[in-house]
Amino acid sequence: MSTNAYGFDFLKSEHQLDGNDAAPPRPAFESFSSTRSMLSDVPDLSAVRLMTTNEKIFIINNFLKAHRSAGYLAPSVIFKSTGIDLIDRDADVARELERKENIAVEQVPDPENPSLMLSTYAYQSKFSHVRDRKSLVAQINSSKNGVRMSFLVDTYEGAHTDIWNLITAGDVIACENKEFKDKILFPRGESFLVELDGIVTVKNGAVVPPTSMSSDPTVQRLANPSDYLVETDVDPTVQIRRGEAVSVGDQWFRVSSAVQEGPLSEQPVRAQARLSAVSILPLPADQRNELDGYLRPFNSKILPLDHPLAPYAKENLLKAKRSRDQLHKLAGARGLSGGVAAQLLSPLASSTNPSTLAQSFATGGSTNKRKQPTAQKSSLIASEQGQKDAAAAQKAATDPSLALYTHARRHGCTTDVRNMYLKTQELLPESEEDLHKLMVKHKLLDPSEAIRRPRLERKPNVDNDGKPKKRRYYERKNQRMTNVHLVGTEIGNILEAAKEKQQQGKNVGDGGM
């Protein structure tokens, strides 16, 4: 039997959990090979002896939390890392740990004496079933009254980053709670996404380095400044504000409000985006930030992002650009460069327009040219070429990248539409009668049209004379009598007579029931 790095030869493969169904914490000693990094620093034993019980519990709690992916840890590992002896000198600390809700204790056989049981320790969060982003979202969606963010940040490694990504994308609703000094997360429900006008492209063909997506602020500062910017051919400032959520290339961002280098958490309070994905008002200190100068420009041609574009997002934008270029090329070859093609491929077109353009290739082109009688061969060649162009256009128009990544997306209606509604809502009358008169005045309704559509009345089960309609009985094809034992008896004769009346549409009654 082979031994591991710590000389524990009693462990077998069947004692270990693996696969997606394994719930942390993992069994004791399973990840001892990963605990070598914990033992690099030698603790100061003299300083540990002077600590109080609560201080020792605090140190062990942070140690287990930092290495929760290692599973249950033996007292010897904890002693080598923290200098706290949970077996002899600090047995009172071990008893206190067993009372802690966030510390899981498991009894395993002692490696030196298997007849004795040894306590191992692991950190466990309030929601131990949350192990990844998928289960994290499921937990938030099941908490209709909200769940505190502090209860979820320690569920697994990377949970804090996943939570902030969900808040950034607007997948969950986050609110500040001053009483708990914590953030409360609520389920978003169905999202209402709107495309922004304008075609977005990578600024100056910026290439995203693999290190730019690191969560380390130092690494983010080394990213190319152009990785934070995308170009658009329609002014985005009238449709979205700084700090609001925006999706570019299937990656969610906040429109950058940074006034200095570094991630959002290092920005001054006046430059930090709100937790909500949309904002009715600008940032509180937007005018001051404009005077001091934002770090990244936000104008009619540039849409700034709060973190770099990921490689997959940049590739999605390039795929959409290649499909658009293909459609433009084929539209020019077919003589559709103006009119319908210009309208459908314009920056103001929606994502469903290119498919309409592809259908026009079959019938579009130079239809007003007079055909020459002797040009039968050339027209046949042109017809074959037109079919090839139409097929190529259909392929380019049905490319998912063209519909998904040509335009940026945001939550809710655009800023200009919201402002128009807010400015005109006071002009709307409160009563339905006045609203009806106003709509008739502007020819939105006919004068004879009712305010409300009348309710659909349920038709009564009577005929034109007011008599109840007779129920018709239909005999299914090849239907056989099941009560064959009644054939030839008095009851069987009565059933046969009733069957004939039913076939004639006559009422045979309910048998006195």
C-alpha positions in Angstrom: 0.0 0.0 0.0 1.4 3.3 -1.0 1.9 6.2 1.4 1.2 9.9 0.9 3.5 12.8 1.6 2.6 12.8 5.3 3.1 9.0 5.8 -0.6 8.2 6.3 -1.0 4.9 4.6 -4.5 4.0 5.8 -6.2 6.1 3.1 -7.7 4.4 0.2 -9.3 5.7 -3.0 -12.8 4.6 -1.8 -12.5 6.9 1.2 -12.2 10.0 -1.0 -15.0 11.9 -2.8 -14.6 13.0 -6.3 -16.7 14.3 -9.2 -19.3 17.0 -9.4 -21.5 15.3 -6.7 -18.9 15.6 -4.0 -19.9 18.3 -1.6 -17.2 20.2 0.3 -15.6 20.0 2.8 -13.7 17.0 1.5 -12.6 14.1 3.7 -9.7 14.5 6.0 -6.1 14.4 4.6 -7.5 14.2 1.0 -5.7 17.4 0.0 -2.6 17.2 2.2 -0.4 17.6 -0.9 -2.0 21.0 -1.4 -1.2 22.0 2.2 2.5 22.3 1.7 2.1 25.9 0.9 0.5 26.4 4.3 3.6 25.2 6.1 6.1 27.7 4.5 5.9 30.2 7.4 7.1 29.0 10.8 4.9 30.5 13.6 6.3 32.3 16.6 5.4 29.9 19.4 6.3 32.4 22.1 3.8 34.9 20.7 1.1 32.2 20.4 1.4 31.3 24.0 0.6 34.9 25.0 -2.7 34.9 23.0 -6.1 34.6 24.5 -8.5 31.9 23.5 -10.6 34.2 21.3 -7.5 35.3 19.5 -6.5 31.7 18.8 -10.0 30.9 17.5 -9.8 34.0 15.3 -6.5 32.8 13.8 -7.7 29.3 13.2 -11.0 30.5 11.7 -9.1 32.7 9.2 -6.6 29.9 8.4 -9.4 27.3 7.7 -11.3 29.9 5.7 -8.3 30.7 3.6 -7.7 27.0 2.9 -11.2 25.7 2.8 -10.6 24.0 -0.6 -8.2 21.6 1.2 -11.0 20.0 3.1 -10.7 18.8 6.7 -7.3 19.5 8.2 -5.6 17.6 11.0 -4.4 19.3 14.2 -0.8 18.6 13.2 -1.3 20.7 10.0 -2.9 23.5 12.0 -0.1 23.4 14.6 2.6 23.7 12.0 0.9 26.7 10.3 -0.4 28.6 13.3 1.5 27.2 16.4 -1.8 26.3 18.1 -1.8 22.8 19.6 -5.4 21.6 19.6 -4.5 18.3 21.1 -2.6 19.1 24.3 -1.8 22.7 25.3 -4.8 24.4 23.5 -7.5 21.7 24.2 -9.8 24.5 25.4 -9.6 26.1 22.0 -10.6 22.8 20.4 -13.7 22.6 22.6 -14.7 26.1 21.6 -14.2 25.3 17.9 -16.7 22.4 18.2 -19.3 25.0 19.3 -18.8 27.2 16.3 -21.4 27.0 13.5 -18.9 27.9 10.8 -16.4 25.2 11.8 -17.1 21.6 10.8 -15.5 18.8 12.9 -15.1 15.2 11.7 -13.7 12.3 13.6 -11.2 10.1 11.7 -8.9 7.2 12.8 -5.6 8.4 14.3 -2.8 7.6 11.8 -0.5 6.5 14.6 -3.1 4.5 16.5 -6.1 3.6 14.3 -8.1 2.4 17.3 -8.3 6.1 18.5 -10.3 8.8 16.8 -8.8 12.2 15.8 -10.7 15.4 15.3 -10.2 17.2 12.0 -11.4 20.7 11.2 -12.8 22.5 8.2 -14.4 25.8 7.5 -18.1 25.6 6.5 -20.3 28.5 5.3 -23.9 29.2 6.2 -24.9 27.8 2.8 -22.7 24.8 2.5 -24.6 23.6 -0.6 -23.4 26.6 -2.6 -20.3 25.4 -4.4 -20.1 27.3 -7.7 -21.7 30.1 -9.7 -24.7 28.0 -10.7 -25.7 27.0 -7.2 -24.9 30.6 -6.0 -27.5 32.0 -8.5 -30.0 29.3 -7.5 -29.6 30.3 -3.8 -30.2 34.0 -4.5 -33.2 33.2 -6.8 -34.8 31.1 -4.0 -34.4 33.9 -1.5 -37.4 36.0 -2.4 -36.9 38.2 0.7 -33.2 38.6 -0.1 -30.0 37.2 1.3 -27.1 39.0 2.9 -24.0 39.1 0.8 -21.7 38.3 3.8 -23.5 34.9 4.0 -22.4 34.0 0.5 -18.9 35.5 0.0 -17.2 32.6 1.9 -19.1 29.7 0.4 -16.3 28.8 -2.1 -13.2 30.3 -3.6 -14.1 32.9 -6.1 -17.6 33.5 -4.7 -16.8 37.2 -4.0 -15.8 37.7 -7.6 -18.9 35.9 -8.9 -21.2 38.0 -6.8 -19.7 41.2 -8.1 -20.0 39.9 -11.6 -23.7 39.2 -11.1 -24.2 42.7 -9.7 -22.3 44.2 -12.6 -24.4 42.3 -15.1 -27.6 43.1 -13.3 -28.4 39.4 -13.0 -29.3 40.1 -9.3 -30.6 43.1 -7.5 -28.3 44.5 -4.8 -29.3 47.0 -2.1 -27.4 48.6 0.7 -28.6 47.8 4.2 -27.4 50.4 6.7 -28.7 48.4 9.7 -26.6 45.3 9.0 -23.9 47.3 7.2 -24.2 44.8 4.4 -25.6 44.3 0.9 -28.8 42.4 0.4 -29.1 40.4 -2.8 -32.5 39.8 -4.4 -33.5 37.7 -7.5 -33.8 39.8 -10.7 -36.5 37.7 -12.4 -37.0 38.2 -16.1 -34.6 40.7 -17.7 -35.8 43.4 -20.2 -32.8 44.0 -22.5 -32.7 46.8 -25.1 -30.3 47.2 -28.0 -28.4 50.5 -28.2 -28.2 52.2 -31.6 -24.9 52.0 -33.3 -22.6 49.2 -34.4 -19.9 48.5 -31.8 -16.4 47.5 -32.8 -13.1 47.0 -31.0 -11.2 50.3 -30.8 -8.2 50.3 -33.2 -8.2 46.6 -33.4 -7.0 46.3 -29.8 -5.7 42.9 -28.8 -6.6 41.7 -25.3 -3.6 40.1 -23.5 -4.5 37.0 -21.5 -3.4 38.6 -18.2 -5.8 41.5 -18.6 -8.8 39.5 -17.2 -7.0 38.8 -13.9 -8.7 39.9 -10.8 -5.4 41.3 -9.5 -5.6 45.1 -9.6 -1.9 45.3 -10.4 -2.4 43.1 -13.5 -5.4 45.1 -14.6 -3.3 48.3 -14.5 -0.9 46.7 -17.0 -3.7 46.1 -19.6 -3.7 48.1 -22.8 -5.8 51.3 -22.3 -7.6 50.6 -25.6 -8.9 47.4 -24.1 -11.3 49.4 -22.0 -12.8 51.3 -25.0 -15.1 50.2 -27.9 -16.1 52.4 -30.8 -19.6 53.1 -32.0 -21.0 55.0 -35.0 -24.0 56.4 -33.1 -23.7 58.7 -30.0 -24.2 56.5 -26.9 -24.3 59.3 -24.4 -28.0 60.0 -25.1 -28.9 56.3 -24.4 -26.8 55.3 -21.5 -25.1 56.9 -18.5 -21.8 56.3 -16.7 -22.1 53.6 -14.1 -25.0 51.7 -15.9 -24.7 48.1 -17.0 -23.9 47.4 -20.7 -23.3 44.2 -22.6 -20.6 44.2 -25.3 -19.8 41.0 -27.1 -21.7 38.9 -24.6 -19.7 40.3 -21.7 -21.2 42.6 -19.1 -19.6 45.8 -17.9 -20.4 49.1 -16.3 -19.9 52.2 -18.3 -16.6 53.5 -16.8 -16.8 56.2 -14.2 -13.2 55.8 -13.0 -11.3 59.0 -12.2 -8.0 57.2 -11.4 -6.2 53.9 -12.2 -7.3 50.8 -10.5 -10.5 48.7 -10.0 -13.9 50.1 -8.9 -13.2 49.4 -5.3 -10.2 51.7 -5.3 -12.2 54.6 -6.8 -13.4 57.6 -4.7 -17.0 57.3 -3.5 -18.0 60.0 -5.9 -16.8 57.9 -8.9 -18.2 54.5 -7.9 -21.0 53.1 -9.9 -24.3 52.4 -8.2 -25.3 48.9 -7.4 -28.3 49.0 -9.6 -27.9 48.1 -13.3 -29.8 51.3 -14.4 -29.8 54.8 -13.1 -32.5 57.5 -13.4 -30.2 60.3 -12.4 -26.5 60.8 -13.2 -23.8 60.1 -10.6 -24.1 62.4 -7.6 -20.7 64.1 -8.3 -20.9 63.8 -12.1 -20.3 67.5 -12.7 -17.3 67.6 -10.4 -16.0 64.4 -12.0 -16.3 66.1 -15.4 -14.3 69.1 -14.3 -11.6 67.0 -12.7 -11.6 64.7 -15.7 -12.7 61.0 -16.1 -10.0 58.5 -16.8 -11.6 57.2 -20.0 -13.5 59.3 -22.5 -17.3 58.9 -23.1 -18.4 60.7 -26.2 -20.3 60.3 -29.5 -17.7 57.8 -30.8 -16.3 56.0 -27.7 -18.1 53.8 -25.1 -15.7 53.3 -22.1 -15.8 50.0 -20.0 -14.9 49.5 -16.4 -12.7 46.4 -17.1 -10.9 45.1 -20.2 -12.6 43.1 -22.9 -12.2 39.4 -22.6 -10.7 37.5 -25.5 -14.0 35.8 -26.3 -15.9 39.1 -26.3 -13.4 40.6 -28.7 -13.7 37.5 -31.0 -17.5 37.8 -30.9 -17.2 41.4 -32.1 -14.9 40.4 -34.9 -17.2 37.6 -36.0 -20.1 40.1 -36.3 -17.9 42.5 -38.3 -17.0 39.8 -40.7 -20.7 38.9 -41.3 -21.6 42.5 -41.8 -18.7 43.0 -44.3 -19.9 39.9 -46.2 -23.4 41.2 -46.4 -22.2 44.6 -47.6 -20.1 43.0 -50.3 -22.9 40.8 -51.6 -25.4 43.7 -51.4 -23.1 45.8 -53.6 -22.7 42.9 -56.1 -26.4 42.4 -56.3 -27.2 46.1 -56.8 -28.7 46.5 -53.4 -26.2 48.9 -51.9 -28.9 51.6 -51.6 -32.5 51.6 -50.6 -33.4 48.5 -48.6 -29.8 47.4 -48.0 -28.8 50.8 -46.7 -31.7 50.8 -44.4 -31.3 47.2 -43.1 -27.5 47.5 -42.6 -27.6 50.9 -41.1 -26.5 51.5 -37.4 -30.1 52.0 -36.5 -31.2 48.6 -37.7 -32.3 46.0 -35.3 -30.7 42.5 -35.0 -33.6 40.9 -37.0 -33.1 43.1 -40.1 -30.2 41.2 -41.8 -32.4 38.1 -42.3 -34.9 40.3 -44.1 -32.1 41.6 -46.3 -31.1 38.0 -47.1 -34.6 37.3 -48.4 -34.5 40.3 -50.7 -31.5 38.9 -52.5 -33.6 36.3 -54.3 -35.8 39.0 -55.9 -33.6 42.0 -55.6 -31.0 43.5 -57.9 -31.3 45.1 -61.2 -34.9 44.2 -62.0 -35.6 47.3 -64.2 -33.1 46.4 -66.9 -34.5 45.3 -70.2 -33.5 41.8 -71.2 -32.1 41.2 -74.6 -33.5 38.2 -76.6 -30.0 37.0 -77.4 -28.8 37.1 -73.9 -30.2 33.8 -72.7 -26.9 32.3 -71.9 -25.6 35.3 -70.0 -28.9 35.6 -68.1 -28.6 31.9 -67.1 -25.1 32.5 -65.7 -26.3 35.6 -63.9 -29.2 33.6 -62.5 -26.8 30.9 -61.1 -24.5 33.6 -59.7 -27.5 35.3 -58.1 -28.5 32.0 -56.4 -25.0 31.6 -55.0 -25.0 35.2 -53.7 -28.4 34.6 -52.1 -27.2 31.5 -50.4 -24.1 33.2 -49.2 -26.2 36.2 -48.0 -28.5 33.8 -46.2 -25.6 32.1 -44.5 -24.1 35.5 -43.4 -27.4 36.9 -42.3 -28.2 33.8 -40.1 -24.9 34.0 -38.4 -25.8 34.2 -34.6 -22.9 36.6 -34.1 -24.5 39.1 -36.4 -27.7 39.2 -34.3 -26.1 39.0 -30.9 -23.0 41.1 -31.0 -23.6 43.9 -33.5 -25.1 46.2 -31.0 -24.5 46.8 -27.3 -27.3 45.9 -24.9 -28.6 47.5 -21.7 -31.3 46.8 -19.0 -34.5 48.7 -19.5 -35.4 51.5 -21.9 -32.7 53.9 -23.1 -32.0 57.2 -21.3 -33.6 59.4 -24.0 -36.9 57.4 -24.0 -37.0 57.4 -20.2 -36.4 61.2 -20.1 -39.1 61.7 -22.7 -41.6 59.7 -20.6 -40.7 61.5 -17.3 -41.1 64.9 -18.9 -44.5 64.1 -20.5 -46.1 62.0 -17.8 -47.5 65.0 -16.0 -49.4 65.9 -19.2 -51.3 62.7 -19.1 -54.8 63.0 -17.5 -55.5 60.8 -14.5 -59.0 59.8 -15.3 -59.8 57.3 -18.1 -62.5 59.5 -19.6 -60.1 62.4 -20.1 -57.5 60.1 -21.5 -60.0 58.7 -23.9 -60.9 62.2 -25.1 -57.3 63.1 -25.5 -56.6 59.9 -27.6 -59.6 60.7 -29.8 -58.4 64.2 -30.2 -55.0 63.0 -31.5 -56.7 60.4 -33.7 -55.3 57.5 -31.7 -58.9 56.1 -31.2 -62.1 56.3 -33.1 -64.9 58.4 -31.4 -67.1 55.4 -31.4 -64.5 53.1 -29.9 -65.1 52.2 -26.3 -62.6 53.0 -23.5 -62.4 49.4 -22.5 -62.9 46.3 -24.6 -66.1 44.6 -23.6 -65.8 41.4 -21.7 -66.4 38.2 -23.6 -69.7 36.8 -22.6 -70.0 33.1 -22.2 -72.6 31.7 -24.6 -75.4 29.9 -22.8 -76.1 26.2 -23.6 -79.5 26.9 -25.3 -80.7 27.0 -28.8 -82.4 29.8 -30.7 -85.8 29.0 -29.1 -84.3 29.2 -25.6 -84.4 25.4 -25.0 -81.4 23.5 -23.7 -79.4 22.1 -26.5 -79.5 18.3 -26.8 -76.3 16.5 -26.3 -75.3 14.4 -29.2 -73.8 11.0 -28.6 -71.4 9.7 -31.2 -70.5 6.1 -31.5 -66.8 5.5 -32.2 -65.9 3.5 -35.2 -65.6 -0.3 -34.6 -66.9 0.2 -31.0 -67.9 -3.1 -29.5 -70.3 -3.8 -26.6 -68.4 -4.8 -23.5 -71.3 -6.2 -21.5 -71.6 -9.2 -23.7 -73.0 -11.3 -20.9 -76.2 -9.2 -21.0 -76.9 -10.0 -24.6 -80.4 -11.7 -24.9 -81.4 -10.6 -21.4 -84.0 -8.0 -20.5 -81.4 -5.5 -19.5 -79.5 -6.1 -22.7 -82.6 -5.5 -24.7 -83.2 -2.1 -22.9 -79.5 -1.1 -23.6 -79.9 -2.0 -27.2 -83.0 0.1 -27.6 -81.3 3.1 -25.9 -78.4 2.7 -28.2 -80.6 3.0 -31.3 -82.3 6.1 -29.8 -78.9 7.7 -29.2 -77.9 7.1 -32.8 -81.0 8.9 -33.9 -80.2 11.9 -31.7 -82.9 11.3 -29.2 -82.6 11.9 -25.5 -82.6 8.6 -23.5 -82.4 10.2 -20.1 -79.9 9.6 -17.3 -81.4 6.3 -16.0 -82.8 8.0 -12.9 -79.4 9.0 -11.6 
